[in-house]
Amino acid sequence: MKVGTEQEWQAARKDLLAAERELEERAERVEQQRRELPWVPVETEYVLATEHGRKPLDELFEGRSQLLIYHFMFGEDWKVGCPGCSSLVDGGLGGTVAHLNKRDVTLVCMSQAPLERLVDYKESHGWTVPWVSAYGSDFLFDYGFAFRREEMSSTVRVEGDLGELLREAPKWLRDYSEEVGAPDLESAVSVSAGWSVFARRDGVTYNTYRVYPHSRLVTPLFSTLLGLLPGD
């Protein structure tokens, strides 16, 4: 902690402002680079469970041209959903749905748990955001948001080696496993949070972007607010 006068704060803030503007310009260039990523056609016919019946991926768009999926961590044999993901929805994710819809974007949450468990959890929290289950589908496995037990020992994600993580079993992982009611540590690391972006053009569905837990973009509002605080 550094204590100073208002004049000292103003001088330091002026220097910081220049750095913030430089960061904003860099962020704009990164956003443009993100938009220029190649679009990858979705060739597998995924069918997902929704609150209105089972639907293929292209029907999740609900007639819009863009689909934004938040991968909410809720393993197929967990008792409750991830507390971090829950805080994101509690923080107003559902309130963005209508605004995104007006901009030709459909937003849904997606988890590996069976639909009935997701609906019960959603209703117990009073959420309105649409929720889709990938249970019984390869969707989350194919896009790197879920991991099969037999593959975990050799799976390396951006944020670390799953096999090594399970062997070390740090306290935070054991605590997390207990918090979500996972039957074992393998189940606790079987799913990952993140975002997927899809687009429809001329009857074809494309995957345009994915972001995984190593990025502050996973919880953008939460990360932004924390960045405003002085910390310890």
C-alpha positions as MATLAB code, in Angstrom:
seq = 'MKVGTEQEWQAARKDLLAAERELEERAERVEQQRRELPWVPVETEYVLATEHGRKPLDELFEGRSQLLIYHFMFGEDWKVGCPGCSSLVDGGLGGTVAHLNKRDVTLVCMSQAPLERLVDYKESHGWTVPWVSAYGSDFLFDYGFAFRREEMSSTVRVEGDLGELLREAPKWLRDYSEEVGAPDLESAVSVSAGWSVFARRDGVTYNTYRVYPHSRLVTPLFSTLLGLLPGD';
ca = [
       0.000    0.000    0.000;
       1.271    3.428   -0.989;
      -0.130    6.548    0.736;
       0.121    9.971   -0.928;
      -1.542   13.309   -1.565;
      -4.291   14.098   -4.083;
      -1.681   15.901   -6.229;
       0.538   12.816   -6.233;
      -2.468   10.678   -7.148;
      -3.361   12.983  -10.064;
       0.201   12.839  -11.418;
       0.353    9.049  -11.134;
      -3.116    8.746  -12.676;
      -1.983   10.773  -15.677;
       0.867    8.319  -16.300;
      -1.513    5.396  -15.847;
      -4.002    6.923  -18.301;
      -1.387    6.820  -21.046;
      -0.729    3.161  -20.273;
      -4.476    2.383  -20.240;
      -4.958    4.003  -23.641;
      -2.080    1.971  -25.022;
      -3.697   -1.172  -23.575;
      -7.050   -0.273  -25.161;
      -5.419    0.148  -28.568;
      -3.714   -3.215  -28.141;
      -7.034   -4.781  -27.088;
      -8.704   -3.413  -30.216;
      -5.995   -4.990  -32.378;
      -6.452   -8.320  -30.557;
     -10.223   -8.131  -31.058;
      -9.680   -7.577  -34.766;
      -7.300  -10.542  -34.866;
      -9.968  -12.633  -33.134;
     -12.546  -11.660  -35.746;
     -10.146  -12.677  -38.504;
      -9.743  -16.252  -37.230;
     -10.789  -18.857  -39.821;
     -14.320  -20.204  -39.506;
     -14.384  -23.987  -39.116;
     -17.462  -25.809  -40.469;
     -19.197  -28.075  -37.952;
     -19.335  -31.415  -39.711;
     -20.706  -33.563  -36.859;
     -24.473  -33.580  -36.318;
     -24.662  -32.874  -32.596;
     -28.021  -33.240  -30.866;
     -28.437  -31.540  -27.478;
     -31.108  -31.745  -24.785;
     -32.983  -28.463  -24.245;
     -35.902  -27.469  -22.064;
     -38.030  -27.712  -25.214;
     -36.874  -31.126  -26.381;
     -33.791  -32.489  -28.113;
     -32.442  -30.235  -30.835;
     -29.557  -30.257  -33.313;
     -26.923  -27.573  -32.841;
     -28.228  -25.387  -35.655;
     -31.639  -25.085  -33.960;
     -30.034  -23.589  -30.860;
     -29.541  -20.405  -32.907;
     -33.338  -19.889  -32.813;
     -33.216  -18.230  -36.220;
     -30.378  -15.851  -35.363;
     -27.002  -15.852  -37.107;
     -24.750  -16.104  -34.047;
     -24.679  -18.469  -31.055;
     -22.779  -17.779  -27.843;
     -22.363  -20.732  -25.468;
     -21.138  -20.413  -21.896;
     -19.725  -23.743  -20.734;
     -21.033  -23.941  -17.191;
     -19.101  -26.509  -15.160;
     -21.581  -29.133  -13.953;
     -20.294  -32.695  -14.323;
     -22.677  -35.477  -15.184;
     -22.424  -37.001  -11.680;
     -22.056  -33.804   -9.612;
     -24.653  -32.856   -7.033;
     -24.468  -29.098   -7.701;
     -22.948  -26.746  -10.257;
     -19.622  -24.926  -10.055;
     -19.805  -22.042   -7.538;
     -17.697  -19.810   -9.793;
     -19.950  -20.405  -12.790;
     -22.957  -19.868  -10.548;
     -21.622  -16.481   -9.475;
     -21.362  -15.452  -13.124;
     -25.019  -16.279  -13.763;
     -26.034  -14.716  -10.441;
     -24.142  -11.611  -11.518;
     -26.528  -10.966  -14.362;
     -25.658  -13.260  -17.281;
     -29.340  -13.993  -17.730;
     -30.062  -10.288  -17.962;
     -27.955  -10.039  -21.114;
     -30.031  -12.557  -23.073;
     -32.651  -10.137  -24.394;
     -30.041   -7.510  -25.266;
     -27.950  -10.051  -27.174;
     -31.048  -11.355  -28.955;
     -31.661   -7.851  -30.313;
     -28.150   -7.961  -31.775;
     -28.790  -11.233  -33.635;
     -27.085  -13.353  -30.938;
     -28.521  -16.306  -29.034;
     -26.983  -17.028  -25.621;
     -27.224  -20.365  -23.803;
     -25.421  -22.124  -20.987;
     -24.284  -25.681  -21.650;
     -23.213  -28.408  -19.221;
     -22.424  -32.115  -19.232;
     -24.949  -32.986  -16.490;
     -28.334  -34.441  -17.490;
     -30.964  -31.827  -18.323;
     -33.275  -32.584  -15.395;
     -30.468  -31.860  -12.930;
     -29.665  -28.589  -14.705;
     -33.307  -27.498  -14.684;
     -33.650  -28.268  -10.966;
     -30.508  -26.265  -10.190;
     -31.605  -23.401  -12.430;
     -35.040  -23.200  -10.829;
     -33.598  -23.354   -7.309;
     -31.564  -20.211   -8.138;
     -34.349  -18.390   -9.978;
     -32.330  -18.084  -13.195;
     -33.862  -17.430  -16.604;
     -30.901  -17.994  -18.928;
     -31.529  -20.921  -21.344;
     -29.602  -24.081  -20.376;
     -28.674  -26.987  -22.625;
     -27.339  -30.422  -21.713;
     -24.646  -32.146  -23.764;
     -25.129  -35.407  -21.829;
     -24.924  -38.335  -24.236;
     -23.267  -36.179  -26.905;
     -19.619  -35.843  -27.940;
     -19.949  -32.071  -28.266;
     -18.045  -31.004  -25.140;
     -15.427  -33.714  -25.600;
     -14.805  -32.724  -29.209;
     -14.397  -29.037  -28.360;
     -12.195  -29.555  -25.301;
     -14.659  -28.701  -22.534;
     -15.067  -32.245  -21.179;
     -12.625  -35.126  -20.681;
     -13.120  -38.876  -20.587;
     -11.632  -40.732  -17.634;
      -9.478  -42.981  -19.789;
      -7.923  -39.919  -21.461;
      -7.180  -37.835  -18.370;
      -3.721  -39.235  -17.635;
      -2.504  -37.940  -21.003;
      -4.604  -34.789  -21.310;
      -2.744  -31.486  -21.208;
      -4.837  -28.336  -21.139;
      -3.497  -24.823  -21.512;
      -3.725  -24.341  -17.750;
      -1.967  -27.615  -16.886;
      -1.552  -31.375  -17.089;
      -4.666  -33.208  -15.858;
      -2.761  -36.366  -15.013;
      -0.227  -34.466  -12.931;
      -2.976  -32.475  -11.245;
      -4.751  -35.672  -10.215;
      -1.551  -37.238   -8.914;
      -0.705  -34.171   -6.824;
      -4.336  -33.648   -5.707;
      -3.833  -30.166   -4.194;
      -6.089  -29.084   -1.358;
      -8.069  -26.658   -3.525;
      -9.012  -29.525   -5.856;
     -10.072  -31.767   -2.988;
     -12.102  -28.917   -1.508;
     -13.697  -28.147   -4.878;
     -14.578  -31.802   -5.447;
     -16.335  -31.883   -2.099;
     -18.102  -28.574   -2.729;
     -19.722  -29.692   -5.996;
     -20.448  -33.191   -4.717;
     -18.279  -34.984   -7.267;
     -17.822  -38.695   -6.457;
     -14.045  -38.499   -6.999;
     -11.270  -36.206   -8.210;
     -11.480  -37.487  -11.783;
     -15.073  -36.354  -11.925;
     -14.137  -32.966  -10.427;
     -11.795  -32.213  -13.349;
     -13.928  -33.864  -16.034;
     -15.368  -30.590  -17.332;
     -14.027  -27.131  -18.068;
     -15.515  -23.650  -18.154;
     -15.247  -21.347  -21.136;
     -17.048  -19.912  -24.141;
     -17.780  -21.166  -27.638;
     -18.914  -18.965  -30.508;
     -20.744  -20.267  -33.571;
     -22.139  -18.575  -36.657;
     -24.595  -19.564  -39.396;
     -24.061  -18.554  -43.013;
     -25.923  -19.923  -46.037;
     -27.209  -22.923  -44.100;
     -23.798  -23.903  -42.705;
     -22.794  -23.752  -39.003;
     -19.260  -22.642  -38.204;
     -17.208  -22.565  -35.008;
     -15.515  -19.167  -34.984;
     -13.945  -18.929  -31.515;
     -13.347  -20.764  -28.234;
     -11.916  -19.509  -24.960;
     -10.758  -21.665  -22.056;
     -10.239  -21.031  -18.291;
      -6.737  -19.571  -18.623;
      -8.243  -16.407  -20.080;
      -9.815  -13.487  -18.209;
     -12.448  -13.582  -20.961;
     -14.090  -16.578  -19.276;
     -15.592  -14.305  -16.611;
     -15.207  -10.898  -18.305;
     -17.291   -8.737  -15.972;
     -15.963  -10.390  -12.813;
     -12.349  -10.097  -14.013;
     -12.854   -6.469  -15.022;
     -14.312   -5.520  -11.644;
     -11.520   -7.281   -9.760;
      -9.021   -5.402  -11.906;
     -10.376   -2.110  -10.540;
      -9.591   -3.056   -6.948;
      -6.289   -2.389   -5.161;
      -5.933   -5.985   -3.925;
      -4.115   -6.964   -0.750;
];
